[in-house]
Amino acid sequence: MAAGPEIARTRFGRRPFLGMVGLAVSARPAGGVAAYIGNFTKAIGLARLGDTGTLTATGTVNGLDNPAFLTLAARGTTLYAVNDTDSGRVTALAVGAGGGLTVLGGQPTGGAMPTHLTIHPSGRFLLVANYGAGSTAVFPINSDGTLGARTDLVQYTGSGPDPTRQDGPHAHMVAFDPAGRYLYVPDLGTDQVHVHALDLGTGRLRSIGDTALPSGAGPRHLAFHPTTPAVYVADELDSTVAVCAQDPTSGLLTPGQVLPAAPPGGARNYPAEILVSQDGRFVYVSNRGHNSVAVFAIEADGRRLRAVGTTPCGGNWPRHITIDRSGRFLFASNQYSNSVTAFSVDQATGRLSPIGRPLSTPSPVCLLLGQPVP
């Protein structure tokens, strides 16, 4: 895949699926785990995950505009989806006993192209990263799962050396540290990670500071080590992974080791998602361009990474990866080949092995695994 579509994102990486919107529906499987597929269509895809790592399509929930990234409330009763459009909205959906979804309503995000969202560990607030506008929005979550009026909107400023991708701020993710004390916002446009504290009384954000990464790095997503104060950042524009130390008291980050996200040569590479295994031993990065998932072993109490290898993603442009709760399976959402591929995880070495056949689904950019269903 040439680099152009991602640089332009049409604008900025949104390539709408121009074929049929609905998933091909197989016979509904008995049991398993509910799965939800975010994409650039007009519907959230529905699927079931079986015990062997097989995904089976079960239908769609229609009437949603570019439901690209998804998250679930802790109890699994409400799902939230960004509507990645120029007008920018976030939608709340109730989750039924069988995993089905019913739209509850939504709110404008206050900025263009909302691309990521997260819930504070208290369950009281939803936060959204507006990529196009370069801002972060905060919404209270009502007792019925609906969203209240926005309580804060933080607008970032600045730019970077890439005139196409860094003409201004581009907040690409919102993520709380494991303790829930600090919010981290990787800003692809300014080569910074913004750090905030959320006031649970007012729903407003207080700036703690900013961590500068190398010029032109383009920080996109980050992941926390589960037990040590280490943070791993996927830098989209220079195709690297940065290791940062977190000060648990101040919340600020100190950059350290930087490694290539993919081997040299071949098509230009744009890292996307980054994950840490549940046991804290491995980091996984999806590579668009190289079309692979990279594996890194975590060493030195989280302060260093060692490259283990890469595995072909089995598709084109793996924008998202996720690991199931058991830690046995990893899934890659391949946006441009309209497929989700599955891998078994060797929990001793971290290496991946492809399993089964890809799930065919339009422009997948997020796979969210929910609750067990009958």
Sequence and secondary structure as in RCSB ss.txt:
>XXXX:A:sequence
MAAGPEIARTRFGRRPFLGMVGLAVSARPAGGVAAYIGNFTKAIGLARLGDTGTLTATGTVNGLDNPAFLTLAAR
GTTLYAVNDTDSGRVTALAVGAGGGLTVLGGQPTGGAMPTHLTIHPSGRFLLVANYGAGSTAVFPINSDGTLGAR
TDLVQYTGSGPDPTRQDGPHAHMVAFDPAGRYLYVPDLGTDQVHVHALDLGTGRLRSIGDTALPSGAGPRHLAFH
PTTPAVYVADELDSTVAVCAQDPTSGLLTPGQVLPAAPPGGARNYPAEILVSQDGRFVYVSNRGHNSVAVFAIEA
DGRRLRAVGTTPCGGNWPRHITIDRSGRFLFASNQYSNSVTAFSVDQATGRLSPIGRPLSTPSPVCLLLGQPVP
>XXXX:A:secstr
  SHHHHHTTTTT     S  S       SSSEEEEEEESSSEEEEEEE TTS EEEEEEEES S EEEEEE TT
SSEEEEEE SSS EEEEEEE TTS EEEEEEEE SSS EEEEEE TTSSEEEEEETTTTEEEEEEB TTS B   
 EEEE     S TTT SS  B   EE TTSS EEEEETTTTEEEEEEEETTTTEEEEEEEEE  TT  EEEEEE 
SSSSEEEEEETTTTEEEEEEE TTT  EEEEEEEESS SSSS  EEEEEEE TTSSEEEEEEETTTEEEEEEEEG
GGTEEEEEEEEE SSS EEEEEE TTSSEEEEEETTTTEEEEEEE TTT  EEEEEEEEE SSEEEEEEEEE  
